[in-house]
Amino acid sequence: MPRSDLLKRPAAARETMRDDTARYLVNRAQFKNSTQVRETIRERTPAVRKIEHTIEYLDLVGSCHQFVAPLGRLVPRIRGQEFTYDERWTVRRGTSKARAAVAWLAAAIDNGEFTLDEQLAESLKGE
């Protein structure tokens, strides 16, 4: 019996998907197929890329706002508060990661530099 007929049987499909390698390969194939379909749609329908651009632009603007707006409320409220060394260090580590991300975004927008180098990746992860 061909494998394709076996996989039409729920019990056989369930057993196959219990195998980590088989599940990984199926997921990888599904991802590759969906990527190919997306690319075909983009090629055939230029409006799709324009819509994606608008969504990505709005995500970027929204991300910036989501970072800045809470700071505008929080920073004035911390006046007179004292922070421990660990608290200051944690906030400084966060601001360092934010600076790195902002510099990366600015370079991507201004210069078309979209690569995430190893040092930046480590900085964003917090290592």
N, C-alpha and C positions, 0 to 999 in steps of 0.2 A: 504494500500500500504506500503511495507517495506521501512524503512528509506533509504536503499541503492538505491532503485529506485527513491526516492525523490531527492537524491543528484545528480542523473544523469541529472536532469533538471537544467539548468543554473540559473533560477530565484530562485529556492529553495536553491541551493548551495550558491548563492549570499546572500540570506536572512540569511542563517545559519552562514555564515562567518562574518556577521555584529555583531553577538553576541561575545563579548570579551572572554567569557569563552570557547565557542566552538572553536574560532580561536586559543586561547592559547592551548587547548587540541589537536587540529589538528597539530599545529606546534610542540608541544612536542612529539607527536607520530611520526611525520616525522623525527624529530631529532633522536629519539630512533631507528627507523628503519634504518636510514642511519648509525648510530653508529654500529648497529648489522651487517650490510652488510660490513662495513669497517673491523670489527673484523674477520668476516668470510673470507674475502679476505686475510687478514694478515695471518691467520692460514693456508690457502690453498696455499699461494704464499709467501714464506719467502723473496723473492727478493723485495717485496713491502716494508717491514720493513727496508731493507738495503737502498732502495731509499729514504724513509722518513728520515732515519738517516742522509744520505748525505745532503738532503735539509735542515734539522734542523741545522746541523753542519755549512753549508754555511751561513745560516741566522745568527747564532751566530757570526761567524767570520766577516760577513758583518756589523752586528750591532756594533761590537767593532770598526771596521774601520770607520763607519759613525760617531762615536763619536769622535775618536781621530784625524782623518784627518782635520776636520774643526778647531779644537783647534790648530793644528800645524800652520794653516794659520792665525787664529784670534789673538791668544795670543801675538805674536810679534807685531802685528799692534796696540795694545792698549797701548803700551809704551808711557808714558807721558800724558795719558788721566786721568782725575780725574772723579771719579764716586761718585754719591750721596750716602747717607746712604741707601736709598731704593734700589738703583741699586746694591750696594754691597751685601745687605741682600738677594736680589732675586737671585743673582749669587751663593751666599753661600748656599742658600736653594737648588738650583739646583745641586751643587756639592755634597751636603749631600745626596740627592736622588741618584745621580750617584754612590757615594761610596757604599751606601746600596745595590744597584742593582749589582755592581761589586762583592761585598762580597758574595752576594747570588749566583751569577753565579759561583764564585770560589768554594764555598762550594758544589754546585751541581755537578760540574765537579770532584772535588777532593774527596769528601766524600759521594757523592750520596744523599746529603741533599737537597731535592727538595721542601720541604714544604715552603709555604709563610705564616710566622706567622703574627699575627695581627699587631704587632709593625712595621714590615717591610712593610706590606700592607699600613699602614697609612703613613709611610715615603715616599713610592713610589707615593701615591696619593697626598702628600703634606700637610697632615693634621698635 
